[in-house]
Amino acid sequence: MLFITKKRFRCFRKQTHIDTCKQRLNELESLGFEFGEFGFADNHVHFQVNIPKRYSVEETEIILKSETAKRMFRDHPGFRKRYPKGAFWSGYEHYQSIGLKNFEESTKYLRDQQKHHHVTIIDDRQQTLDIFPPTGDAAWPKEVRACWGMEGGKDHKDGVLISQIFFLCWKAGLFFCYISD
């Protein structure tokens, strides 16, 4: 199947938008749909889907478009500015049946969408940083725990509550101590 965004806006240039759409489509497998390969270009998506017998192609298109549009608007509120009437997908539809002979060609075509359309996807997913220690006792380096007498689960040192001590993490593992009065 092929879905094109309304007015051909380039909505699939960011990886988070692609991930949101793909995630919602994969969640719809609970209704009996079986998804194969996905191919995202900047303003459309191609994908392989095996439709259960209880749904017609028209019903499938309505279900898939409406559910993905709801998820896109929920997870990316800025789309409401671009699509104030709530129509994310265009009315254009294209689908065709492929046999086993053309299945490999179809899969290759879907995998090469970005190359075929000369599109570069921006990876804007949030990255986790390893410089922040975990929470709990493991969050305090051994030297700091020993320095402040925090060994054995104590929460104070010479009348100063640990909650009054602020540790600032600077770069990878460099800590500065400050005691508030």
N, C-alpha and C positions, 0 to 999 in steps of 0.2 A: 504494500500500500504506500501511497504518497500523500502526505499532508503538507500543505503550504500555509505559512502564516498570513494573516489578513494584511492586505496592502503590501505584501512581500517585504515587511520590515525584517531587518537582519537580527533576529532574536537569538539565534543559536551560535553566537560568536564567543560566548563565555561557557566554560566547562560546567559551572553550577546550573545554568539553564538546561544544558543537555542532560545532566545528571538528574535533575528534577523530573523532566519529561520521561526519561528512561525508567526511573524508579516507579513512577505512577503506572506506566504501561506494564511493567513487570508485576506490579501488585494486582493487576487485572487478570493475571493467570488464574486467580481463585475462581473466576467466572467460567473457566474452561478454555480461555485463549492460550495458545502456545506461540511464544515469540522466538524468532530466530535472530538474525543479525540486524543491527540498526546502522543507518548511515545518515549522519547529520551534516548538512551544508548550512550556510548562514541563514537561509530563510525557509528551509523545508527539511523534512525528514522522510527517508525511505525506510521501510522495515518489512521483514517477513513475518507473517502471522498465519497461524492455522486457526480458522474460525470454527467454533463448535456448530453442529448441525442445527441447534435450536435458534441460532441467530442468522438473520439475512445479512448480506453485505451492507445494506443501508443501515440496519440496526447497529451493526458493528461499528460503522463509521460514526454514528451518533454517540454511542457509548464511549468510544476511544477519544474522540475529539472533546466531548464535554468533560470527561473526567480529567484529561490532561490539562485542559484550560483552567478548570477549577484549581488544580494543584499549582499551576504556574502563577495564577493570581494570588493564591494564598501564600506561597513561599517567596514570591518576588512582587511585593506591593507596587513597585514602580511601574509595572506593566499596566496598571489601571490608568496611568497618565497617557500612555500610548494607545490604549484600547478602552476608552471611557464607556463604551456600550457593552463591554464584556465579551466581545467576539474575538477570540484569539486566532482561530483557524479560518481560512478562507473557505468559500463554498466549493472550490475546485476539488475534484476527486479523481483519483487514478488508481486502478488496481488491475492486476492481471494474475492469472494462474500460471504457475511455473511447474514444469515436470521435473523429474529427477535429472534429466539431461541438462536442463538450464539452471538447476539449483546451484551448482558450483560457480557458474558465470554470474548469477545474481548475487551470491555471497561476495565474490571478488569485487563486483561493482559497488556494493554497499560499503565495503571496507575502504574503498578508494574515493569516497565522496569528497573529502577535504582536498585531496590531491586533484581530483577531477575538476572541482570548482575553484581551485586556487585560494582556499580559505585557510587562515591560521586561527586556531582556537586559542583563546586566552585562558590559561589555567588560573582561575581566580578563587579556587577552593582555599579555605582557611587552613593554614599550616600550623602544626603544633610545634612549639619550641622546646628543646630539651634542656634549656638553661634554668628552667624553673623546677625546683625540687618537688617531690611528692608531698602530700599533707601528712600530718601526724609526726611521731618521733623521727621518722626517716627524713623529714623535711629539714631538720637541723643537722648540720655537719657535726661529726663526732667531736672535733676540736671546740666548737661553740658550745655543745652540750656540756663538755667537761669544764670549760671556762666559767660557765654560769651555774654550774652545779645542778644541771637539769637531769642528771643520771638518776635512774630509779623512779621516774615519773613525778619528780618534784615540779611544782609550778611557781616556785619563788627562790630568790637568792638574797639573803641578808635583808629581808623585808620588802624587796622590790619584786612586784608581780611580773611574771613573764609577759603578761598582756601589756605592760608599760614599756616593753622593749620592742623596738621596731627594727627589723632587719631589712635592709635594701639589697636586692640582688643586682650586682653590676657586672655585666658580661658573664662569662662562664665560671661561676663559683667564687667570685670575689665579694665578700660580705663586709658591710660596715655596720657597726653597732651604735645605737643611740638610745639613751635612757631618758624618758620624759619625767618631769617632776610633777 
